[in-house]
Every structure is written in structure tokens, then in C-alpha cells.
Amino acid sequence: MASLDLAPNLRGFWSTRAEYLLFYSTLLTSEELYEVRHQLRTIWSEAPNVRLPLVRTALRADRLTVLKECALAEDKAAFDELERLSRQSEQR
């Protein structure tokens, strides 16, 4: 799981990795969720083009709470953008 931060040159995998992290988040230990939190924050902050697809995936997988409470709760600007993107996606 730590390879995301160790190999930032593999950004092409970030979107897929984020989807898997969301899908499997309910099966992970608290220590693994800490890593998920860190990786989702990195993806959110460093790859703005992945944000909307990430929100859509979270909505589809019923994992929006993982993004809200686990990954972005402490970043007001990111949390506000997440709220905006989720409302936008739900309207479609």
C-alpha cells in the first residue's frame, strides 16, 4: 500500500488504486485504514483530475463516508469540494 507515496511517477495507477481502496475499505484493519487515509489525501491533493471520478466511485460503492470521514474531514477546503462534487454527481 505504501507504494503510492514511494513511487509518485506511477500516477497512472492512482485512479484505479483509489477505487480499490474505497471498495475494500470495509475489510481493512485500523492500521491499513490509516494508510488508506494518507493515500486518498495524496491522490486528492496531487491529482485534481481524479477527484470527480473518485467521488462518483465512492457514491456508486456507497463509500462516500470513507472519503468524508476518513480522508478529507480535517481539510475544510477539500471537504467542501467533496460536498460540491457529490451534490453535482447525485443530480445526474
KEFIDREN-488936 format. One record per atom (N, C-alpha, C): atom name; x, y, z. Coordinates in steps of 0.05 Angstrom, whole numbers. Atoms other than C-alpha are relative to their C-alpha. Layout:
residues N
CA | X | Y | Z
...
This chain:
residues 92
N | 16 | -24 | 0
CA | 0 | 0 | 0
C | 17 | 25 | 0
N | -16 | -23 | -2
CA | 57 | 47 | 13
C | 13 | 8 | -27
N | -13 | -6 | 26
CA | 80 | 44 | -60
C | -10 | 26 | -13
N | 10 | -25 | 12
CA | 35 | 104 | -78
C | 19 | 23 | 7
N | -17 | -22 | -8
CA | 79 | 150 | -37
C | 29 | -5 | -7
N | -27 | 7 | 7
CA | 143 | 114 | -55
C | 5 | 2 | -30
N | -4 | -1 | 29
CA | 131 | 116 | -130
C | -20 | 19 | -12
N | 19 | -19 | 11
CA | 95 | 181 | -148
C | 1 | 2 | -31
N | -1 | 0 | 29
CA | 118 | 171 | -220
C | -20 | -18 | -13
N | 20 | 18 | 10
CA | 63 | 119 | -227
C | -28 | 11 | 4
N | 25 | -14 | -4
CA | 6 | 169 | -225
C | -23 | -13 | -17
N | 20 | 13 | 16
CA | -30 | 130 | -279
C | -16 | -21 | 15
N | 13 | 20 | -16
CA | -47 | 79 | -226
C | -18 | 12 | 22
N | 13 | -12 | -23
CA | -75 | 129 | -176
C | -30 | -3 | -1
N | 29 | 1 | 2
CA | -147 | 129 | -201
C | -10 | -29 | 6
N | 8 | 28 | -5
CA | -152 | 53 | -202
C | 6 | -8 | 29
N | -7 | 7 | -28
CA | -116 | 47 | -135
C | -20 | 13 | 19
N | 20 | -13 | -17
CA | -164 | 97 | -103
C | -27 | -15 | -1
N | 25 | 15 | 2
CA | -224 | 58 | -129
C | 2 | -26 | 17
N | -4 | 24 | -16
CA | -196 | -6 | -98
C | 0 | 6 | 30
N | -1 | -8 | -28
CA | -181 | 29 | -33
C | -28 | 5 | 11
N | 27 | -6 | -9
CA | -253 | 53 | -29
C | -16 | -26 | 1
N | 15 | 24 | 1
CA | -283 | -14 | -49
C | 7 | -19 | 24
N | -9 | 19 | -20
CA | -242 | -54 | 1
C | 3 | 12 | 28
N | -4 | -14 | -25
CA | -241 | -3 | 58
C | -13 | -13 | 24
N | 15 | 13 | -23
CA | -292 | -41 | 100
C | 14 | -26 | 9
N | -14 | 25 | -7
CA | -245 | -102 | 101
C | 27 | 5 | 13
N | -27 | -6 | -9
CA | -183 | -66 | 125
C | 1 | 5 | 31
N | -4 | -5 | -28
CA | -154 | -60 | 195
C | 3 | 30 | 4
N | -3 | -28 | -6
CA | -148 | 6 | 230
C | 27 | 11 | -9
N | -27 | -9 | 10
CA | -73 | 9 | 213
C | 0 | 3 | -30
N | 2 | -2 | 29
CA | -89 | -4 | 140
C | -17 | 24 | -8
N | 16 | -23 | 5
CA | -143 | 49 | 142
C | 15 | 26 | 3
N | -18 | -24 | -3
CA | -91 | 99 | 166
C | 15 | 4 | -26
N | -14 | -2 | 26
CA | -52 | 84 | 102
C | -19 | 8 | -22
N | 20 | -8 | 19
CA | -115 | 89 | 61
C | -6 | 30 | 1
N | 5 | -28 | -4
CA | -129 | 157 | 91
C | 22 | 17 | -12
N | -23 | -15 | 11
CA | -59 | 181 | 74
C | 1 | -1 | -30
N | -1 | 2 | 29
CA | -62 | 155 | 3
C | -22 | 15 | -13
N | 22 | -15 | 12
CA | -131 | 183 | -11
C | 5 | 30 | 1
N | -7 | -29 | -3
CA | -108 | 251 | 15
C | 21 | 8 | -21
N | -20 | -6 | 20
CA | -47 | 248 | -30
C | -12 | 1 | -28
N | 13 | 1 | 26
CA | -89 | 229 | -90
C | -17 | 25 | -4
N | 18 | -23 | 1
CA | -140 | 284 | -75
C | 16 | 26 | -5
N | -15 | -26 | 2
CA | -88 | 339 | -67
C | 18 | 1 | -24
N | -20 | -1 | 22
CA | -39 | 319 | -122
C | -12 | -7 | -28
N | 12 | 7 | 26
CA | -87 | 295 | -177
C | -29 | 10 | -2
N | 27 | -12 | 2
CA | -146 | 343 | -184
C | -18 | -13 | -21
N | 16 | 12 | 22
CA | -168 | 308 | -248
C | -13 | -27 | 9
N | 11 | 25 | -10
CA | -183 | 245 | -207
C | -23 | 5 | 20
N | 20 | -6 | -21
CA | -229 | 280 | -157
C | -29 | -8 | -7
N | 28 | 6 | 8
CA | -295 | 276 | -195
C | -4 | -30 | -4
N | 3 | 29 | 2
CA | -285 | 203 | -216
C | 1 | -14 | 27
N | -2 | 12 | -27
CA | -265 | 187 | -144
C | -26 | 3 | 15
N | 26 | -5 | -14
CA | -329 | 218 | -117
C | -22 | -17 | -12
N | 20 | 17 | 13
CA | -371 | 181 | -168
C | 3 | -29 | 8
N | -5 | 27 | -9
CA | -338 | 116 | -150
C | -9 | -4 | 29
N | 8 | 2 | -28
CA | -349 | 129 | -76
C | -31 | -1 | 2
N | 29 | 1 | -1
CA | -423 | 143 | -89
C | -10 | -27 | -10
N | 8 | 26 | 11
CA | -430 | 80 | -132
C | 4 | -22 | 20
N | -8 | 22 | -19
CA | -396 | 37 | -79
C | -11 | 5 | 28
N | 11 | -8 | -26
CA | -433 | 71 | -22
C | 23 | 3 | 21
N | -24 | -5 | -17
CA | -365 | 93 | 7
C | 7 | 29 | 2
N | -6 | -29 | -2
CA | -372 | 168 | 7
C | 9 | 7 | 29
N | -8 | -5 | -28
CA | -365 | 165 | 83
C | 30 | -4 | 3
N | -28 | 5 | -2
CA | -295 | 137 | 74
C | 15 | 26 | -8
N | -12 | -25 | 8
CA | -276 | 200 | 36
C | -5 | 22 | 20
N | 7 | -21 | -19
CA | -313 | 246 | 83
C | 13 | -2 | 27
N | -9 | 3 | -28
CA | -294 | 218 | 150
C | 29 | -10 | 3
N | -27 | 12 | -3
CA | -230 | 180 | 137
C | 21 | 18 | -13
N | -21 | -13 | 16
CA | -193 | 220 | 84
C | 0 | 30 | 1
N | 0 | -29 | 5
CA | -216 | 292 | 79
C | -13 | 17 | 23
N | 14 | -14 | -21
CA | -251 | 311 | 144
C | 16 | 23 | 12
N | -16 | -21 | -12
CA | -193 | 352 | 170
C | 9 | 22 | -19
N | -7 | -20 | 20
CA | -184 | 392 | 106
C | -26 | 14 | -9
N | 25 | -13 | 6
CA | -241 | 442 | 102
C | -4 | 6 | -30
N | 3 | -6 | 29
CA | -228 | 463 | 30
C | -5 | -25 | -16
N | 4 | 25 | 13
CA | -223 | 391 | 7
C | -28 | -11 | 6
N | 26 | 10 | -9
CA | -285 | 372 | 47
C | -22 | 15 | -15
N | 20 | -17 | 14
CA | -325 | 430 | 17
C | -1 | -8 | -30
N | 0 | 8 | 28
CA | -303 | 410 | -53
C | -13 | -28 | -4
N | 12 | 26 | 1
CA | -322 | 338 | -39
C | -31 | 2 | 2
N | 29 | -4 | -3
CA | -392 | 361 | -17
C | -11 | 11 | -26
N | 9 | -11 | 25
CA | -399 | 402 | -80
C | -1 | -21 | -23
N | -1 | 20 | 21
CA | -377 | 346 | -126
C | -20 | -23 | 5
N | 19 | 22 | -5
CA | -421 | 295 | -91
C | -29 | 10 | -7
N | 26 | -10 | 8
CA | -482 | 340 | -99
C | -3 | 1 | -30
N | -1 | -1 | 30
CA | -464 | 351 | -172
C | -4 | -28 | -12
N | 2 | 28 | 10
CA | -457 | 276 | -183
C | -27 | -12 | 5
N | 26 | 11 | -7
CA | -522 | 259 | -148
C | -22 | 11 | -17
N | 21 | -13 | 17
CA | -561 | 307 | -192
C | -1 | -12 | -27
N | -1 | 12 | 27
CA | -541 | 268 | -254
C | -17 | -24 | -2
